[in-house]
């Protein structure tokens, strides 16, 4: 999920840029005595805050869609394997069954994190997305390793 990390870096740059712009606007307004200028600064700051919220919302939506696809792909592969097992075409040893159960647990943990996605704020987004990126990469590796030997 390097895409998540790249988008996150763009968001981080955007945040820093907006903070810098807000600082400049606030500094400029402090020297100004015009009420109208101060109101304009407040309005611009509010616009920047809304843009940040919109960007994070878009990222959340794209991430959810990406995770849904990843999980659906795994579930389809798993369903095919389970059908082969039921039909007697494939047999799994105890270790492989344990690996399969571990991957299912990772899938369920990702689903749980997806449920937490919408509640993330701009303050918690950075840490959450790093953690999720790590978990997704671990899940992908586990799935690839498992199905390499058990297709």
C-alpha positions in Angstrom: 0.0 0.0 0.0 2.7 2.4 -0.9 0.0 4.5 -2.6 -1.4 5.3 0.8 2.0 6.4 2.0 2.6 8.6 -1.1 -0.8 10.2 -0.7 0.0 10.7 3.0 3.2 12.5 2.2 1.3 14.8 -0.1 -1.2 15.5 2.7 1.7 16.2 5.1 3.2 18.7 2.7 -0.3 20.2 2.2 -0.8 20.5 5.9 2.6 22.2 6.4 1.9 24.6 3.5 -1.4 25.5 4.9 0.0 26.0 8.4 2.6 28.3 7.0 0.0 30.3 5.1 -2.2 30.5 8.2 0.8 31.8 10.2 1.5 34.4 7.6 -2.1 35.5 7.5 -2.3 35.7 11.2 0.9 37.6 11.5 -0.3 40.1 8.8 -3.6 40.6 10.6 -1.9 41.3 13.9 -0.3 44.5 12.5 -3.6 45.5 10.9 -6.2 47.5 12.7 -8.9 46.9 10.1 -11.7 44.7 11.3 -12.5 43.8 7.7 -8.9 42.5 7.2 -9.1 40.4 10.3 -12.4 38.9 9.2 -10.8 38.1 5.8 -8.0 36.3 7.6 -10.4 34.3 9.7 -12.4 33.4 6.6 -9.3 32.2 4.8 -8.2 30.1 7.8 -11.6 28.5 7.9 -11.4 27.8 4.1 -8.0 26.1 4.6 -9.4 24.0 7.5 -12.3 22.9 5.3 -9.9 22.0 2.4 -7.8 19.9 4.8 -11.0 18.1 6.0 -12.1 17.5 2.5 -8.7 16.1 1.5 -8.7 13.7 4.4 -12.2 12.7 3.6 -11.2 11.9 0.1 -8.2 9.9 1.2 -10.4 7.9 3.6 -12.8 7.1 0.8 -10.1 6.0 -1.5 -8.4 3.9 1.2 -11.7 2.2 2.1 -12.3 1.3 -1.5 -8.7 -0.1 -1.8 -9.1 -2.1 1.4 -12.5 -3.5 0.3 -10.9 -4.7 -3.0 -7.9 -6.2 -1.1 -10.2 -8.1 1.3 -12.6 -9.2 -1.4 -9.7 -10.6 -3.4 -8.5 -12.6 -0.4 -12.0 -13.8 0.4 -12.4 -15.0 -3.2 -9.1 -16.9 -3.2 -10.0 -18.4 0.2 -13.4 -19.5 -1.0 -11.8 -21.3 -4.0 -9.4 -23.1 -1.7 -12.1 -24.1 0.7 -14.2 -25.4 -2.2 -11.2 -27.6 -3.3 -10.8 -28.8 0.3 -14.5 -29.7 0.5 -14.4 -31.5 -2.8 -11.3 -33.5 -1.8 -9.1 -31.9 -4.4 -6.8 -30.3 -1.8 -5.8 -31.3 1.7 -4.1 -29.1 4.3 -1.9 -30.1 7.1 -2.4 -28.7 10.6 0.3 -26.0 10.1 -1.3 -24.8 6.9 -4.7 -24.7 8.6 -3.2 -22.6 11.4 -1.6 -20.2 8.8 -5.0 -19.9 7.1 -6.7 -19.0 10.4 -4.0 -16.4 11.2 -4.6 -14.7 7.8 -8.3 -14.7 8.5 -7.6 -13.0 11.8 -5.5 -10.4 10.0 -8.3 -9.9 7.6 -10.8 -9.4 10.4 -8.4 -6.9 12.1 -8.2 -4.9 8.9 -12.0 -4.9 8.7 -12.1 -3.6 12.2 -9.6 -0.8 11.3 -11.8 0.1 8.3 -14.6 0.6 10.8 -12.3 3.1 12.7 -11.4 4.9 9.5 -14.2 7.5 9.5 -13.6 8.5 13.1 -10.0 9.6 12.5 -9.4 13.3 12.8 -6.8 15.3 11.0 -4.7 15.1 14.2 -4.9 11.3 14.4 -4.8 10.6 10.7 -1.0 10.5 10.4 -0.4 7.9 13.0 -3.5 5.9 12.0 -2.5 5.8 8.3 1.1 4.7 9.1 -0.2 1.9 11.3 -2.8 0.8 8.7 -0.2 0.9 5.9 2.0 -1.5 8.0 -0.9 -3.8 8.7 -1.9 -3.9 5.0 1.6 -4.7 3.9 1.8 -7.5 6.5 -1.6 -8.9 5.3 -0.5 -8.8 1.6 2.7 -10.6 2.4 0.9 -13.3 4.4 -1.7 -13.8 1.7 1.0 -14.0 -1.0 3.1 -16.4 1.0 0.1 -18.6 1.8 -1.3 -18.9 -1.7 2.1 -19.4 -3.3 2.1 -22.8 -1.7 -1.7 -23.5 -1.5 -3.3 -22.3 -4.7 
